[in-house]
Amino acid sequence: MGALFRFIAWVAANINRWGAAVARHYNRIVAWINANAQQVLAWINGGVAFGTILDWILRILGIG
């Protein structure tokens, strides 16, 4: 679970890189990460970059 917490911390630190419209949805993004923790961990363990994972989540949520 440490990797998941590192990812959430990274999202918090970098959310503004995706713009204010995305930053407004931070809580929704984190809720999705927590609800789909196993999938996110599989992506992280598979070597997918954090930025790519966040982009995928934004697309899934219809934000990005």
Buried (B, 14 or more C-beta within 10 A) or exposed (E): EEEBEEBBEBBEEEBEEBEEEBEEBEEEBBEBBEEBBEBBBEBBEEEEEBEEBBEBBBEEBEBB
